[in-house]
């Protein structure tokens, strides 16, 4: 019990301890928000990678179609 009383009196008179405690509380409050932002960035990056893959696939399909059409025109 005496240990808790000394901690309370230390926080009451030590501004550095107050700042440290407030910082710890603030960081603990921000942690879920930071995790959410990281997950959103990961989703965004995955979407961009998927879009780039689909774009490349579309370009390859278009190039193949154009080559086939030009081959048919040459043969005709």
Helices and strands as residue ranges (DSSP letters): H 2-13, H 15-75
